[in-house]
């Protein structure tokens, strides 16, 4: 039996205090990562430690909610 996939209920994002917008951290997957599993994970996301600057970056906590959009997406039934 396949183990159930654990979905995050809470994620943390780095916020630029000047703009109020989320800031991504470049990841090994060659893209920016925005969601982290802890405050510490977000603060230490950058190799150079730039997100440790609490004057420039804040950490925001988000609750992840899944919303059913279309239960018949594969049947060709339009909602």
N, C-alpha and C positions, 0 to 999 in steps of 0.2 A: 504494500500500500504506500502510495506517495505521501510524504509528510505534507501537512497543510502549509501553504505559503503564509508567512506572517506579514501582514500589511501594517504599515506605520499608521498610528493614530495621531501622533504628534510629530511635527518636524520643526526645525529651527532654520531661520534664514538670516544671512548677513545683510544689514541695512546700512546704506551710506547715510550718515546723519545730515549731510549737506543737501542731498537730493530727495531723501526719503524713499529711495528705490532699492530693491534687492540687488545684491552684487553677487555674481557667480565667481566661483573659484575653479580655475582650469584643472581638469582631472586627467587621469591616465587614459581615459576613453576618448581623448582629444575633443572634449567639449566642456562647457562650463557646468558645474554642479551647483545647484541652488539649495537643495534640501539636505539637511544634516540631522543625525539622530540625537545630537546633544549640543549644548552650548559649547562645550570644550571642543567637540568635533568641528564646529563652525569656526571657532577662534583659531584653531590650529590647521585649518584647511590649506593655507598657503605656505609653501616651503620657506619663504622669506619672513614669515610671521607678521605680515602686514595687517591681518585682521585682529591681532592682539591689541591694536590701538583703539582703546575704548572712547577716546575723544572723537575719532573719525567714524568708527563703526559701532553700530548697536546690533544686538541679536534679538530677533522677534520670534515668538512661538506661535505656530499655526496648528489648528486641528484639521486633520484630513477627513473629508466627508465624501463618500461615494454616492452619486446620484444616478439612478437608472434613467437613461435617456431614450433608449429604444430596445425593447425586449425581443424584437423580431428582426434585427438587423441582417441576419443571414438568410431569411426567408423571402426577402424581396417585398415584404409588407411595409408600406410607408405609414409613419405615425402622424 
